[in-house]
Amino acid sequence: MQTILILTDFTDVALQAARYAIQLAKQLHSTRILILNAYQSLEPVANVPVTPELPIVQANPDQLYKDSTSQLELLRKRLEPEAGGLTISTLAEDDILEEAVKKVVVKENVDLVVAGIADKSNLEKFLIGSHSIRIMENCSYPLVIIPEDARMVLPQRVLLAVDFDVLREGKALPGLVAFLNSLQPESLFAVNIAGKEEDAATARQDISHLHQLLDKYNTSFHYLDNSNVTEGITEFAAHNNVALIITLHEKKGILATLFQKSVSKQLAWNSDVPLLILPA
């Protein structure tokens, strides 16, 4: 994973995410950090019909670009002492955030995207805001979400939230293996939550097929009986000093898998552990 893209709006939360990304980049043996600020010089007025008289709110694009690049340069200089041998580049884009991210990921061969999330009241805005819905729903790239209250420690102890429906399809496995090969965690906990004993028995059969794939990462397999999947995973993460949770998702529109079928939404709401979402 050579290039990591950091999304910033110049808040303290974004700064914390950037610092986390730098430390993660060192562990992943990345060589480049790219910091993106997306702004909009043309933006529709919220809840106001577009008319010839008042179609949009238009800011001065030259001034917005100047302000963005100026703040990006200040941020780059602030982070440079922590970066070691990493190259830090910056990019200001006059575009909708999710569109800017998609373009940059392709153009710059980005391997991982990192974004910070504010406190729980603002988290809802992040998850259901129009820009972020499209980012989370349609992303075809690995995405790390850093909660505001996350511990800034390297992810040596990692939890993989096992979704057998996704794993059976196999699409997520190359991305998972690539990340684990780069990260080389000290411990990997493969955790499946089963509400019924027979479900746990089926899970044991499924997970046995993953041993050959995951054993080299010092993996332990856990089958927890808990009717509340999120509670089971967050409690396990806390008890085992987990520093990163990995979830897998498929694009099925309006977050059907990521934020309904899977536990990703609830983990984002309730966990203070960084969350890596891998596309399937």
N, C-alpha and C positions, 0 to 999 in steps of 0.2 A: 504494500500500500504506500505508494510514493507521494501522492498529493492528497492533502486534507483541506477541505473547504470549510471555513468558519463563517457563519452568518452573524452579522452584527447590526445593532441599531444604536450602538455606543452607550448602552446602559451598563450598570454595574453587573447585572446578570450576564450580559453578553461578554463582558470582560472576563468574568469568572469562567465562562465556557471556553473562551479563547485560551486562557491559561491551562485549563484542563486539556484542551486539544493539543497544546504544545507538549505537555508531558506524555500524553498518549502517543503522539507522533514519534517521540524518542523510543518508546517501548515497541512501536510497530516498525521501527527503522525506516520511517518516512524521511524524505529529503526536502519536502516543500510544504509550506503553509500558505494558503490563499485566503485572504479575508475579503468578504463581499458585503457591501452595503448597497441595497436596492432602494431607490426612492422613486417617487412619481411626480413629474412636473404637470401631468394632466391626470386629474382624478375626478370622477363623477361626484356630484353632491349627494350625500347619503339621504335616501328617502325623498328625493326631490326629482320629479320627472325631468328628463332631458328635453329641452326646448331650444329653438333657434336663438331665443333671447338669453338663455342661461344653460348652455350645454354642459359646461365643465368648469371646475375651478382650475385656473392655470397659474402656476408659479413660474418664476423666472428660471428656466432650465440651466442657464449658465451659472447662476448664483447657487442653485442646488448642487450642481456638479462641483463647484468650487468648495462649497461647505463640506460636501461628502469627502472629497479627496483630501481636504485639509485635516478633517478628523481622522481619516484612515491613516494618514502619515503620522499623526500624533500617536495613534494606537500602535502602529508598527514600531515606532521608536520606543514606546513604553514596553512592548513585548520582546524586543530584540535581545535585551540582556538575559532573558530566560530561555531563548531559543537555541543557544549553543550553535551547532553547525547547520541548523535548519535555515533554509531560505524563506523569507517572509515577503510575499507579494500582496498587493492590494488591488481592488477593483471596485469602481463605482458604476452602477448601472441604473439608467433611467428606465425602469420597467417594473411590472408587477413582480413581486418577490418570487412566486413559484415559477414564473416564466424565466426570470433571470437565473434562478438556480438550475433549471433544466438545461438552459443554453450553456452555462458555465461548466456544468458537470461534463457535458459532451466535449466542448471545445478545449477544456483544460485537462481532460483525462482524469477527472477527480475520482478518487477511490473511496472516500468517506466524507460525509457531511456532518458537521457538528453545530447544534443550536442550543441555546440556553432557554430555560423556562423560568418565569418569575413565580411569585408565591401562588398559592392555590387559587386565590380569587382571580388573578390574572391568567392562571393556567387555562381556565375555561375559555377566555378570549383567544388564547393561542390555539386551542384544540378546535374551536368551532368558528373562528374567524374565517372569512372567505379565502384569504390567501393560504392560511395554514391547512385548511381542509384539503385544498388541492395538492399542497406539498405532501402531506401525510398520506393522502389517498392514492396519489398517482406516482409516488416516488419509485423509481427503479434502481435506486442506489442505496447503499447502507447509510443509515441515519442514526446519529447518537443524540439523545436528548439529555441535557444536564439540568436537573432540578436546582433551584436556587439554593436549597439547603443541603445539597449533596456534599459528602466528604470528598475533599480533593486528594484522593489517594490513587495510586496506580492499580489497575484492575488485575491483580495477581490471582484473586479468587473470584471465579466467574460462574454465574448460574445460567444454564440454558433451560428456558421454559419449554418443555417438550409438547408439541402439538403433533400428534401422530398423523392426523389427516393431512397436514402439510408435508411432514417428513416422508410419508409414503409416496408422495408424488415425485420427490427427489429434486425438484427444481431449486430448493433452497440450499442443498448440500454443498455445491461448489463455493458459494459465497461464504458459508459457515466455515468450511475447511480452510479457505484462503485467509479468513480473518484469524482463525485459531493458529494457523501456521505462522502468521506474522506476530501475533500476540504472545504465543507460547506461555499460557497461564500456568501458575504453580498448581492450581487445582481447578477442575471443572466439575460442577455439580449438574447432572442432567436430572431435572425434576419434572415428574408428572403428577398431577393432582387427580385423584379418582374419588368420586363420591360414593361408589359402591364397590364391594369387594370383587365382584366379577369384572368390573371395569379395570381394576388394578391388575387382575390376573391377565387380562387381554393386553394391558400395557406392558407387562413383563415379557410377553411373547414378542411384542413389537420392538421393545428396546433391546432385546437380545441381538437383533440384527444390526444394531448400531455399535456394538462393542468393538468390532474390528475397525470401525471408522474412528471412534472416539477414545479408545483405551490409551492411545499414545499421548493423550493430553492429561494423563493422570486423572481420569474421569471416575467419579462415583455416581451410581444410579440410585435414585430415590423415588419411592412411590408413596405419596401421601394421601391419606383418606381425609378429605375435608370438603364439605359442601360448598365452601367459599374459596374458589380457586385463588383469587387475589390475596386473600388473607393467608392462605397456606404458603404461597410463594414469598410474600413479604416477611412473614414470620421466619420462614426457613432462611431467607437472606440475612435477616438480622442476627439470628442465632449462629450462623456460620460465617459471619463477617464478610459477606459477599460485597464486592466493590463494583460489579457490573452485571446487569441482567440482560440476556439476549432473548429476543422474541423474533418469530418469523411471521411474515404476512403475505397474503396474496391480494392483488388488486381486483376487487369485485364491486367497485362502485359504492360511493357514500360510506366508505369505511366498513363495509359489510363484514370483512374478516378482521381487519386490524382493530376496529373499535367496537365490534359487536360479538362476533364469535370468539375471537381470541381475547386474552386478558390484557392486551397492551394498554387499552384506555384506562382500565382500573389501576393498573400498575403505575401509569403516569400520574393518576390522581393521588394514589396512596403511598407510593414509595419515594424515599429520598435517595434512592440508588440510581446512578446513571443507567439509561436504557438504550440498548442498541437494537434497532429494528432492521432486520435483513429482509430484502425482497425475495419472494418465492415465485 
